[in-house]
Amino acid sequence: MGHGHYVSARLFFPYTMLLTRVTGNTITLALIGLALVQLPLYGVLIASASSPASRAITVGSLFAIHLVAALICFSGVLPNFS
């Protein structure tokens, strides 16, 4: 455990991976918990949009923020965990 580049984790859970910088470059149980609630939270935010227009804005905003975080993860600021 702890060997590799964690490409999938960086792509799908970028906030958790970026927070490893705060925890001494380790993936803690708290960060695993955060990863487990990330996608359901996206669902709650999208479902709470009241109109199709606000839903589209919510989806677009979540996508843009997630994309930026994922790009930062691949920019070299994280170790390879190897």
mmCIF file as gemmi writes it, N, C-alpha and C atoms, coordinates in Angstrom:
data_model
loop_
_atom_site.group_PDB
_atom_site.id
_atom_site.type_symbol
_atom_site.label_atom_id
_atom_site.label_alt_id
_atom_site.label_comp_id
_atom_site.label_asym_id
_atom_site.label_entity_id
_atom_site.label_seq_id
_atom_site.pdbx_PDB_ins_code
_atom_site.Cartn_x
_atom_site.Cartn_y
_atom_site.Cartn_z
_atom_site.occupancy
_atom_site.B_iso_or_equiv
_atom_site.pdbx_formal_charge
_atom_site.auth_seq_id
_atom_site.auth_asym_id
_atom_site.pdbx_PDB_model_num
ATOM 1 N N . MET Axp A 1 ? 0.839 -1.169 0 1 0 ? 1 A 1
ATOM 2 C CA . MET Axp A 1 ? 0 0 0 1 0 ? 1 A 1
ATOM 3 C C . MET Axp A 1 ? 0.886 1.234 0 1 0 ? 1 A 1
ATOM 4 N N . GLY Axp A 2 ? 0.414 2.259 -0.696 1 0 ? 2 A 1
ATOM 5 C CA . GLY Axp A 2 ? 1.167 3.492 -0.733 1 0 ? 2 A 1
ATOM 6 C C . GLY Axp A 2 ? 2.184 3.557 -1.846 1 0 ? 2 A 1
ATOM 7 N N . HIS Axp A 3 ? 2.08 2.658 -2.818 1 0 ? 3 A 1
ATOM 8 C CA . HIS Axp A 3 ? 3.017 2.665 -3.93 1 0 ? 3 A 1
ATOM 9 C C . HIS Axp A 3 ? 2.274 3.026 -5.205 1 0 ? 3 A 1
ATOM 10 N N . GLY Axp A 4 ? 2.842 3.895 -5.994 1 0 ? 4 A 1
ATOM 11 C CA . GLY Axp A 4 ? 2.239 4.256 -7.255 1 0 ? 4 A 1
ATOM 12 C C . GLY Axp A 4 ? 1.991 5.737 -7.378 1 0 ? 4 A 1
ATOM 13 N N . HIS Axp A 5 ? 1.279 6.072 -8.4 1 0 ? 5 A 1
ATOM 14 C CA . HIS Axp A 5 ? 1.044 7.481 -8.713 1 0 ? 5 A 1
ATOM 15 C C . HIS Axp A 5 ? -0.361 7.955 -8.362 1 0 ? 5 A 1
ATOM 16 N N . TYR Axp A 6 ? -1.274 7.029 -8.05 1 0 ? 6 A 1
ATOM 17 C CA . TYR Axp A 6 ? -2.639 7.379 -7.665 1 0 ? 6 A 1
ATOM 18 C C . TYR Axp A 6 ? -3.327 8.234 -8.726 1 0 ? 6 A 1
ATOM 19 N N . VAL Axp A 7 ? -3.189 7.849 -9.987 1 0 ? 7 A 1
ATOM 20 C CA . VAL Axp A 7 ? -3.771 8.624 -11.084 1 0 ? 7 A 1
ATOM 21 C C . VAL Axp A 7 ? -5.282 8.715 -10.939 1 0 ? 7 A 1
ATOM 22 N N . SER Axp A 8 ? -5.936 7.6 -10.661 1 0 ? 8 A 1
ATOM 23 C CA . SER Axp A 8 ? -7.399 7.612 -10.52 1 0 ? 8 A 1
ATOM 24 C C . SER Axp A 8 ? -7.829 8.481 -9.339 1 0 ? 8 A 1
ATOM 25 N N . ALA Axp A 9 ? -7.126 8.377 -8.231 1 0 ? 9 A 1
ATOM 26 C CA . ALA Axp A 9 ? -7.468 9.193 -7.061 1 0 ? 9 A 1
ATOM 27 C C . ALA Axp A 9 ? -7.288 10.675 -7.372 1 0 ? 9 A 1
ATOM 28 N N . ARG Axp A 10 ? -6.232 11.024 -8.071 1 0 ? 10 A 1
ATOM 29 C CA . ARG Axp A 10 ? -6.005 12.434 -8.432 1 0 ? 10 A 1
ATOM 30 C C . ARG Axp A 10 ? -7.091 12.943 -9.368 1 0 ? 10 A 1
ATOM 31 N N . LEU Axp A 11 ? -7.573 12.096 -10.253 1 0 ? 11 A 1
ATOM 32 C CA . LEU Axp A 11 ? -8.588 12.495 -11.221 1 0 ? 11 A 1
ATOM 33 C C . LEU Axp A 11 ? -9.972 12.603 -10.588 1 0 ? 11 A 1
ATOM 34 N N . PHE Axp A 12 ? -10.369 11.599 -9.807 1 0 ? 12 A 1
ATOM 35 C CA . PHE Axp A 12 ? -11.73 11.555 -9.278 1 0 ? 12 A 1
ATOM 36 C C . PHE Axp A 12 ? -11.884 12.204 -7.91 1 0 ? 12 A 1
ATOM 37 N N . PHE Axp A 13 ? -10.819 12.297 -7.131 1 0 ? 13 A 1
ATOM 38 C CA . PHE Axp A 13 ? -10.88 12.865 -5.784 1 0 ? 13 A 1
ATOM 39 C C . PHE Axp A 13 ? -9.772 13.894 -5.577 1 0 ? 13 A 1
ATOM 40 N N . PRO Axp A 14 ? -9.75 14.945 -6.389 1 0 ? 14 A 1
ATOM 41 C CA . PRO Axp A 14 ? -8.629 15.887 -6.325 1 0 ? 14 A 1
ATOM 42 C C . PRO Axp A 14 ? -8.555 16.673 -5.018 1 0 ? 14 A 1
ATOM 43 N N . TYR Axp A 15 ? -9.691 16.977 -4.391 1 0 ? 15 A 1
ATOM 44 C CA . TYR Axp A 15 ? -9.649 17.75 -3.149 1 0 ? 15 A 1
ATOM 45 C C . TYR Axp A 15 ? -8.95 16.949 -2.063 1 0 ? 15 A 1
ATOM 46 N N . THR Axp A 16 ? -9.298 15.671 -1.978 1 0 ? 16 A 1
ATOM 47 C CA . THR Axp A 16 ? -8.666 14.799 -0.995 1 0 ? 16 A 1
ATOM 48 C C . THR Axp A 16 ? -7.169 14.7 -1.246 1 0 ? 16 A 1
ATOM 49 N N . MET Axp A 17 ? -6.801 14.531 -2.49 1 0 ? 17 A 1
ATOM 50 C CA . MET Axp A 17 ? -5.38 14.401 -2.805 1 0 ? 17 A 1
ATOM 51 C C . MET Axp A 17 ? -4.631 15.698 -2.529 1 0 ? 17 A 1
ATOM 52 N N . LEU Axp A 18 ? -5.231 16.827 -2.804 1 0 ? 18 A 1
ATOM 53 C CA . LEU Axp A 18 ? -4.572 18.102 -2.511 1 0 ? 18 A 1
ATOM 54 C C . LEU Axp A 18 ? -4.415 18.31 -1.003 1 0 ? 18 A 1
ATOM 55 N N . LEU Axp A 19 ? -5.366 17.827 -0.229 1 0 ? 19 A 1
ATOM 56 C CA . LEU Axp A 19 ? -5.274 17.976 1.222 1 0 ? 19 A 1
ATOM 57 C C . LEU Axp A 19 ? -4.2 17.094 1.84 1 0 ? 19 A 1
ATOM 58 N N . THR Axp A 20 ? -3.65 16.155 1.075 1 0 ? 20 A 1
ATOM 59 C CA . THR Axp A 20 ? -2.534 15.364 1.61 1 0 ? 20 A 1
ATOM 60 C C . THR Axp A 20 ? -1.318 16.239 1.875 1 0 ? 20 A 1
ATOM 61 N N . ARG Axp A 21 ? -1.248 17.389 1.252 1 0 ? 21 A 1
ATOM 62 C CA . ARG Axp A 21 ? -0.138 18.324 1.511 1 0 ? 21 A 1
ATOM 63 C C . ARG Axp A 21 ? -0.204 18.821 2.954 1 0 ? 21 A 1
ATOM 64 N N . VAL Axp A 22 ? -1.411 18.893 3.514 1 0 ? 22 A 1
ATOM 65 C CA . VAL Axp A 22 ? -1.6 19.355 4.88 1 0 ? 22 A 1
ATOM 66 C C . VAL Axp A 22 ? -1.289 18.245 5.886 1 0 ? 22 A 1
ATOM 67 N N . THR Axp A 23 ? -1.485 17 5.491 1 0 ? 23 A 1
ATOM 68 C CA . THR Axp A 23 ? -1.339 15.868 6.41 1 0 ? 23 A 1
ATOM 69 C C . THR Axp A 23 ? 0.001 15.16 6.257 1 0 ? 23 A 1
ATOM 70 N N . GLY Axp A 24 ? 1.005 15.865 5.787 1 0 ? 24 A 1
ATOM 71 C CA . GLY Axp A 24 ? 2.33 15.266 5.658 1 0 ? 24 A 1
ATOM 72 C C . GLY Axp A 24 ? 2.441 14.279 4.521 1 0 ? 24 A 1
ATOM 73 N N . ASN Axp A 25 ? 1.739 14.549 3.435 1 0 ? 25 A 1
ATOM 74 C CA . ASN Axp A 25 ? 1.758 13.698 2.236 1 0 ? 25 A 1
ATOM 75 C C . ASN Axp A 25 ? 1.29 12.276 2.518 1 0 ? 25 A 1
ATOM 76 N N . THR Axp A 26 ? 0.309 12.147 3.402 1 0 ? 26 A 1
ATOM 77 C CA . THR Axp A 26 ? -0.288 10.851 3.677 1 0 ? 26 A 1
ATOM 78 C C . THR Axp A 26 ? -1.796 10.935 3.501 1 0 ? 26 A 1
ATOM 79 N N . ILE Axp A 27 ? -2.377 9.822 3.097 1 0 ? 27 A 1
ATOM 80 C CA . ILE Axp A 27 ? -3.825 9.744 2.948 1 0 ? 27 A 1
ATOM 81 C C . ILE Axp A 27 ? -4.381 9.205 4.258 1 0 ? 27 A 1
ATOM 82 N N . THR Axp A 28 ? -5.001 10.072 5.035 1 0 ? 28 A 1
ATOM 83 C CA . THR Axp A 28 ? -5.503 9.708 6.357 1 0 ? 28 A 1
ATOM 84 C C . THR Axp A 28 ? -6.935 9.183 6.265 1 0 ? 28 A 1
ATOM 85 N N . LEU Axp A 29 ? -7.422 8.629 7.365 1 0 ? 29 A 1
ATOM 86 C CA . LEU Axp A 29 ? -8.81 8.15 7.399 1 0 ? 29 A 1
ATOM 87 C C . LEU Axp A 29 ? -9.799 9.287 7.188 1 0 ? 29 A 1
ATOM 88 N N . ALA Axp A 30 ? -9.486 10.464 7.716 1 0 ? 30 A 1
ATOM 89 C CA . ALA Axp A 30 ? -10.37 11.618 7.517 1 0 ? 30 A 1
ATOM 90 C C . ALA Axp A 30 ? -10.457 11.979 6.037 1 0 ? 30 A 1
ATOM 91 N N . LEU Axp A 31 ? -9.355 11.91 5.331 1 0 ? 31 A 1
ATOM 92 C CA . LEU Axp A 31 ? -9.371 12.21 3.9 1 0 ? 31 A 1
ATOM 93 C C . LEU Axp A 31 ? -10.115 11.14 3.119 1 0 ? 31 A 1
ATOM 94 N N . ILE Axp A 32 ? -10.012 9.901 3.543 1 0 ? 32 A 1
ATOM 95 C CA . ILE Axp A 32 ? -10.787 8.837 2.902 1 0 ? 32 A 1
ATOM 96 C C . ILE Axp A 32 ? -12.278 9.104 3.107 1 0 ? 32 A 1
ATOM 97 N N . GLY Axp A 33 ? -12.645 9.542 4.308 1 0 ? 33 A 1
ATOM 98 C CA . GLY Axp A 33 ? -14.036 9.908 4.576 1 0 ? 33 A 1
ATOM 99 C C . GLY Axp A 33 ? -14.5 11.043 3.684 1 0 ? 33 A 1
ATOM 100 N N . LEU Axp A 34 ? -13.646 12.031 3.488 1 0 ? 34 A 1
ATOM 101 C CA . LEU Axp A 34 ? -13.981 13.136 2.595 1 0 ? 34 A 1
ATOM 102 C C . LEU Axp A 34 ? -14.208 12.636 1.176 1 0 ? 34 A 1
ATOM 103 N N . ALA Axp A 35 ? -13.363 11.73 0.718 1 0 ? 35 A 1
ATOM 104 C CA . ALA Axp A 35 ? -13.52 11.172 -0.621 1 0 ? 35 A 1
ATOM 105 C C . ALA Axp A 35 ? -14.844 10.418 -0.749 1 0 ? 35 A 1
ATOM 106 N N . LEU Axp A 36 ? -15.24 9.737 0.31 1 0 ? 36 A 1
ATOM 107 C CA . LEU Axp A 36 ? -16.49 8.973 0.269 1 0 ? 36 A 1
ATOM 108 C C . LEU Axp A 36 ? -17.73 9.856 0.185 1 0 ? 36 A 1
ATOM 109 N N . VAL Axp A 37 ? -17.649 11.085 0.696 1 0 ? 37 A 1
ATOM 110 C CA . VAL Axp A 37 ? -18.821 11.973 0.645 1 0 ? 37 A 1
ATOM 111 C C . VAL Axp A 37 ? -18.773 12.953 -0.526 1 0 ? 37 A 1
ATOM 112 N N . GLN Axp A 38 ? -17.664 13.014 -1.247 1 0 ? 38 A 1
ATOM 113 C CA . GLN Axp A 38 ? -17.536 13.989 -2.325 1 0 ? 38 A 1
ATOM 114 C C . GLN Axp A 38 ? -18.593 13.802 -3.413 1 0 ? 38 A 1
ATOM 115 N N . LEU Axp A 39 ? -18.695 12.621 -3.977 1 0 ? 39 A 1
ATOM 116 C CA . LEU Axp A 39 ? -19.634 12.406 -5.076 1 0 ? 39 A 1
ATOM 117 C C . LEU Axp A 39 ? -21.097 12.492 -4.63 1 0 ? 39 A 1
ATOM 118 N N . PRO Axp A 40 ? -21.474 11.936 -3.46 1 0 ? 40 A 1
ATOM 119 C CA . PRO Axp A 40 ? -22.841 12.162 -2.994 1 0 ? 40 A 1
ATOM 120 C C . PRO Axp A 40 ? -23.149 13.648 -2.761 1 0 ? 40 A 1
ATOM 121 N N . LEU Axp A 41 ? -22.15 14.394 -2.301 1 0 ? 41 A 1
ATOM 122 C CA . LEU Axp A 41 ? -22.346 15.83 -2.113 1 0 ? 41 A 1
ATOM 123 C C . LEU Axp A 41 ? -22.603 16.52 -3.45 1 0 ? 41 A 1
ATOM 124 N N . TYR Axp A 42 ? -21.875 16.119 -4.478 1 0 ? 42 A 1
ATOM 125 C CA . TYR Axp A 42 ? -22.15 16.644 -5.814 1 0 ? 42 A 1
ATOM 126 C C . TYR Axp A 42 ? -23.608 16.383 -6.184 1 0 ? 42 A 1
ATOM 127 N N . GLY Axp A 43 ? -24.077 15.163 -5.926 1 0 ? 43 A 1
ATOM 128 C CA . GLY Axp A 43 ? -25.462 14.804 -6.24 1 0 ? 43 A 1
ATOM 129 C C . GLY Axp A 43 ? -26.465 15.658 -5.496 1 0 ? 43 A 1
ATOM 130 N N . VAL Axp A 44 ? -26.203 15.899 -4.213 1 0 ? 44 A 1
ATOM 131 C CA . VAL Axp A 44 ? -27.098 16.733 -3.407 1 0 ? 44 A 1
ATOM 132 C C . VAL Axp A 44 ? -27.126 18.158 -3.951 1 0 ? 44 A 1
ATOM 133 N N . LEU Axp A 45 ? -25.973 18.697 -4.29 1 0 ? 45 A 1
ATOM 134 C CA . LEU Axp A 45 ? -25.911 20.061 -4.822 1 0 ? 45 A 1
ATOM 135 C C . LEU Axp A 45 ? -26.658 20.17 -6.149 1 0 ? 45 A 1
ATOM 136 N N . ILE Axp A 46 ? -26.495 19.183 -7.014 1 0 ? 46 A 1
ATOM 137 C CA . ILE Axp A 46 ? -27.174 19.209 -8.307 1 0 ? 46 A 1
ATOM 138 C C . ILE Axp A 46 ? -28.677 19.037 -8.124 1 0 ? 46 A 1
ATOM 139 N N . ALA Axp A 47 ? -29.075 18.122 -7.269 1 0 ? 47 A 1
ATOM 140 C CA . ALA Axp A 47 ? -30.502 17.872 -7.043 1 0 ? 47 A 1
ATOM 141 C C . ALA Axp A 47 ? -31.189 19.051 -6.38 1 0 ? 47 A 1
ATOM 142 N N . SER Axp A 48 ? -30.447 19.848 -5.615 1 0 ? 48 A 1
ATOM 143 C CA . SER Axp A 48 ? -31.06 20.977 -4.925 1 0 ? 48 A 1
ATOM 144 C C . SER Axp A 48 ? -31.29 22.181 -5.834 1 0 ? 48 A 1
ATOM 145 N N . ALA Axp A 49 ? -30.757 22.141 -7.033 1 0 ? 49 A 1
ATOM 146 C CA . ALA Axp A 49 ? -30.994 23.241 -7.979 1 0 ? 49 A 1
ATOM 147 C C . ALA Axp A 49 ? -32.468 23.241 -8.37 1 0 ? 49 A 1
ATOM 148 N N . SER Axp A 50 ? -33.088 24.4 -8.298 1 0 ? 50 A 1
ATOM 149 C CA . SER Axp A 50 ? -34.54 24.463 -8.454 1 0 ? 50 A 1
ATOM 150 C C . SER Axp A 50 ? -35.027 24.481 -9.895 1 0 ? 50 A 1
ATOM 151 N N . SER Axp A 51 ? -34.229 24.956 -10.81 1 0 ? 51 A 1
ATOM 152 C CA . SER Axp A 51 ? -34.673 25.035 -12.205 1 0 ? 51 A 1
ATOM 153 C C . SER Axp A 51 ? -33.614 24.415 -13.111 1 0 ? 51 A 1
ATOM 154 N N . PRO Axp A 52 ? -33.997 24.087 -14.328 1 0 ? 52 A 1
ATOM 155 C CA . PRO Axp A 52 ? -33.006 23.536 -15.256 1 0 ? 52 A 1
ATOM 156 C C . PRO Axp A 52 ? -31.821 24.473 -15.488 1 0 ? 52 A 1
ATOM 157 N N . ALA Axp A 53 ? -32.079 25.762 -15.503 1 0 ? 53 A 1
ATOM 158 C CA . ALA Axp A 53 ? -30.99 26.721 -15.719 1 0 ? 53 A 1
ATOM 159 C C . ALA Axp A 53 ? -30.024 26.725 -14.537 1 0 ? 53 A 1
ATOM 160 N N . SER Axp A 54 ? -30.568 26.729 -13.33 1 0 ? 54 A 1
ATOM 161 C CA . SER Axp A 54 ? -29.688 26.717 -12.16 1 0 ? 54 A 1
ATOM 162 C C . SER Axp A 54 ? -28.985 25.371 -12.026 1 0 ? 54 A 1
ATOM 163 N N . ARG Axp A 55 ? -29.644 24.299 -12.461 1 0 ? 55 A 1
ATOM 164 C CA . ARG Axp A 55 ? -28.993 22.991 -12.446 1 0 ? 55 A 1
ATOM 165 C C . ARG Axp A 55 ? -27.808 22.985 -13.411 1 0 ? 55 A 1
ATOM 166 N N . ALA Axp A 56 ? -27.98 23.572 -14.576 1 0 ? 56 A 1
ATOM 167 C CA . ALA Axp A 56 ? -26.891 23.644 -15.55 1 0 ? 56 A 1
ATOM 168 C C . ALA Axp A 56 ? -25.733 24.477 -15.009 1 0 ? 56 A 1
ATOM 169 N N . ILE Axp A 57 ? -26.032 25.559 -14.337 1 0 ? 57 A 1
ATOM 170 C CA . ILE Axp A 57 ? -24.992 26.4 -13.744 1 0 ? 57 A 1
ATOM 171 C C . ILE Axp A 57 ? -24.264 25.63 -12.641 1 0 ? 57 A 1
ATOM 172 N N . THR Axp A 58 ? -25.017 24.896 -11.831 1 0 ? 58 A 1
ATOM 173 C CA . THR Axp A 58 ? -24.414 24.108 -10.757 1 0 ? 58 A 1
ATOM 174 C C . THR Axp A 58 ? -23.491 23.034 -11.326 1 0 ? 58 A 1
ATOM 175 N N . VAL Axp A 59 ? -23.961 22.31 -12.333 1 0 ? 59 A 1
ATOM 176 C CA . VAL Axp A 59 ? -23.143 21.263 -12.951 1 0 ? 59 A 1
ATOM 177 C C . VAL Axp A 59 ? -21.891 21.872 -13.565 1 0 ? 59 A 1
ATOM 178 N N . GLY Axp A 60 ? -22.053 22.977 -14.283 1 0 ? 60 A 1
ATOM 179 C CA . GLY Axp A 60 ? -20.909 23.638 -14.907 1 0 ? 60 A 1
ATOM 180 C C . GLY Axp A 60 ? -19.896 24.131 -13.891 1 0 ? 60 A 1
ATOM 181 N N . SER Axp A 61 ? -20.395 24.684 -12.801 1 0 ? 61 A 1
ATOM 182 C CA . SER Axp A 61 ? -19.505 25.186 -11.754 1 0 ? 61 A 1
ATOM 183 C C . SER Axp A 61 ? -18.752 24.046 -11.08 1 0 ? 61 A 1
ATOM 184 N N . LEU Axp A 62 ? -19.481 22.976 -10.746 1 0 ? 62 A 1
ATOM 185 C CA . LEU Axp A 62 ? -18.822 21.822 -10.126 1 0 ? 62 A 1
ATOM 186 C C . LEU Axp A 62 ? -17.778 21.223 -11.06 1 0 ? 62 A 1
ATOM 187 N N . PHE Axp A 63 ? -18.113 21.128 -12.33 1 0 ? 63 A 1
ATOM 188 C CA . PHE Axp A 63 ? -17.169 20.584 -13.309 1 0 ? 63 A 1
ATOM 189 C C . PHE Axp A 63 ? -15.917 21.449 -13.396 1 0 ? 63 A 1
ATOM 190 N N . ALA Axp A 64 ? -16.105 22.764 -13.464 1 0 ? 64 A 1
ATOM 191 C CA . ALA Axp A 64 ? -14.968 23.674 -13.597 1 0 ? 64 A 1
ATOM 192 C C . ALA Axp A 64 ? -14.065 23.623 -12.363 1 0 ? 64 A 1
ATOM 193 N N . ILE Axp A 65 ? -14.663 23.638 -11.18 1 0 ? 65 A 1
ATOM 194 C CA . ILE Axp A 65 ? -13.874 23.596 -9.948 1 0 ? 65 A 1
ATOM 195 C C . ILE Axp A 65 ? -13.143 22.261 -9.833 1 0 ? 65 A 1
ATOM 196 N N . HIS Axp A 66 ? -13.841 21.18 -10.154 1 0 ? 66 A 1
ATOM 197 C CA . HIS Axp A 66 ? -13.225 19.845 -10.092 1 0 ? 66 A 1
ATOM 198 C C . HIS Axp A 66 ? -12.082 19.744 -11.1 1 0 ? 66 A 1
ATOM 199 N N . LEU Axp A 67 ? -12.294 20.266 -12.296 1 0 ? 67 A 1
ATOM 200 C CA . LEU Axp A 67 ? -11.264 20.217 -13.333 1 0 ? 67 A 1
ATOM 201 C C . LEU Axp A 67 ? -10.018 20.99 -12.899 1 0 ? 67 A 1
ATOM 202 N N . VAL Axp A 68 ? -10.192 22.169 -12.353 1 0 ? 68 A 1
ATOM 203 C CA . VAL Axp A 68 ? -9.05 22.961 -11.895 1 0 ? 68 A 1
ATOM 204 C C . VAL Axp A 68 ? -8.293 22.218 -10.799 1 0 ? 68 A 1
ATOM 205 N N . ALA Axp A 69 ? -9.027 21.636 -9.845 1 0 ? 69 A 1
ATOM 206 C CA . ALA Axp A 69 ? -8.377 20.894 -8.762 1 0 ? 69 A 1
ATOM 207 C C . ALA Axp A 69 ? -7.618 19.687 -9.317 1 0 ? 69 A 1
ATOM 208 N N . ALA Axp A 70 ? -8.214 18.981 -10.284 1 0 ? 70 A 1
ATOM 209 C CA . ALA Axp A 70 ? -7.538 17.827 -10.882 1 0 ? 70 A 1
ATOM 210 C C . ALA Axp A 70 ? -6.287 18.261 -11.642 1 0 ? 70 A 1
ATOM 211 N N . LEU Axp A 71 ? -6.365 19.358 -12.357 1 0 ? 71 A 1
ATOM 212 C CA . LEU Axp A 71 ? -5.193 19.857 -13.076 1 0 ? 71 A 1
ATOM 213 C C . LEU Axp A 71 ? -4.07 20.227 -12.112 1 0 ? 71 A 1
ATOM 214 N N . ILE Axp A 72 ? -4.432 20.81 -10.983 1 0 ? 72 A 1
ATOM 215 C CA . ILE Axp A 72 ? -3.423 21.13 -9.975 1 0 ? 72 A 1
ATOM 216 C C . ILE Axp A 72 ? -2.781 19.844 -9.461 1 0 ? 72 A 1
ATOM 217 N N . CYS Axp A 73 ? -3.589 18.806 -9.276 1 0 ? 73 A 1
ATOM 218 C CA . CYS Axp A 73 ? -3.053 17.519 -8.806 1 0 ? 73 A 1
ATOM 219 C C . CYS Axp A 73 ? -2.008 16.961 -9.764 1 0 ? 73 A 1
ATOM 220 N N . PHE Axp A 74 ? -2.2 17.177 -11.061 1 0 ? 74 A 1
ATOM 221 C CA . PHE Axp A 74 ? -1.273 16.651 -12.056 1 0 ? 74 A 1
ATOM 222 C C . PHE Axp A 74 ? -0.161 17.628 -12.42 1 0 ? 74 A 1
ATOM 223 N N . SER Axp A 75 ? -0.124 18.778 -11.744 1 0 ? 75 A 1
ATOM 224 C CA . SER Axp A 75 ? 0.865 19.801 -12.093 1 0 ? 75 A 1
ATOM 225 C C . SER Axp A 75 ? 2.232 19.558 -11.457 1 0 ? 75 A 1
ATOM 226 N N . GLY Axp A 76 ? 2.314 18.582 -10.563 1 0 ? 76 A 1
ATOM 227 C CA . GLY Axp A 76 ? 3.586 18.297 -9.915 1 0 ? 76 A 1
ATOM 228 C C . GLY Axp A 76 ? 3.668 18.74 -8.475 1 0 ? 76 A 1
ATOM 229 N N . VAL Axp A 77 ? 2.571 19.272 -7.913 1 0 ? 77 A 1
ATOM 230 C CA . VAL Axp A 77 ? 2.605 19.723 -6.52 1 0 ? 77 A 1
ATOM 231 C C . VAL Axp A 77 ? 2.487 18.561 -5.533 1 0 ? 77 A 1
ATOM 232 N N . LEU Axp A 78 ? 2.06 17.388 -6.013 1 0 ? 78 A 1
ATOM 233 C CA . LEU Axp A 78 ? 1.912 16.228 -5.151 1 0 ? 78 A 1
ATOM 234 C C . LEU Axp A 78 ? 3.037 15.24 -5.4 1 0 ? 78 A 1
ATOM 235 N N . PRO Axp A 79 ? 3.458 14.556 -4.344 1 0 ? 79 A 1
ATOM 236 C CA . PRO Axp A 79 ? 4.473 13.505 -4.54 1 0 ? 79 A 1
ATOM 237 C C . PRO Axp A 79 ? 3.85 12.302 -5.23 1 0 ? 79 A 1
ATOM 238 N N . ASN Axp A 80 ? 4.679 11.37 -5.645 1 0 ? 80 A 1
ATOM 239 C CA . ASN Axp A 80 ? 4.179 10.179 -6.309 1 0 ? 80 A 1
ATOM 240 C C . ASN Axp A 80 ? 3.719 9.104 -5.337 1 0 ? 80 A 1
ATOM 241 N N . PHE Axp A 81 ? 3.881 9.326 -4.045 1 0 ? 81 A 1
ATOM 242 C CA . PHE Axp A 81 ? 3.497 8.358 -3.025 1 0 ? 81 A 1
ATOM 243 C C . PHE Axp A 81 ? 4.162 7.008 -3.253 1 0 ? 81 A 1
ATOM 244 N N . SER Axp A 82 ? 5.363 7.006 -3.775 1 0 ? 82 A 1
ATOM 245 C CA . SER Axp A 82 ? 6.023 5.722 -4.044 1 0 ? 82 A 1
ATOM 246 C C . SER Axp A 82 ? 7.193 5.507 -3.11 1 0 ? 82 A 1
